[in-house]
Amino acid sequence: MALISVSNNALQNITAVPASVPTGALVLLSTQTASSSASIEFTSGIDSTYDSYVFKFIDIHPETNNSQFSVNFRDGGSLYDAIKTTTHFRAFQDEAGTSALLTYTSVLDLAQSTGIQPISGNMSNDNDSGISGELHLFNPSSTTYVKHFISKVNYQGSAYSINGYVAGYCNVAVAIDGVQFSFSSGNIDDGIIKMYGVK
């Protein structure tokens, strides 16, 4: 293994990292802002350039009360219907401090299904409510392996802080070339989703 050195003697003097040094940096590829949007779709930039992609959700607000923020994947066709197998669990605490729980949520997981995958449970559409978090999609351009993804979010549901975790894979041997975010009912009223490639 070759050692890589820089000519500067002190860290504060380093102005650039050699190109051959992996940095693990996130490269912003796309930003979309919702405004009463039925869905937000990322249909370009998901290719073999990066081994993994991160989608960051910032203050996503639902139009409809008790709706679930969800994701689905496109595998080369025109529909978002890639076959998925997933798990879903969550921890929550109410504002009064009287109810807290960590639970597996079997009604929100999928087994070899083309349906949308809920990232959250039922959310409040109160004016100050929303969901923030991220989804990490691994090696979507592989034509050999399943496409793993992991999501972690925090959202408000009727005076509860809920921390939700979803993991699973698209069980397809073709590339995933599109990702769609939507609510189970109603539009995405407001919010930002950013897509990053991971160096």
Order of alpha helices (4+ residues) and beta strands (2+ residues): beta-beta-beta-beta-beta-beta-beta-beta-beta-beta-beta-beta
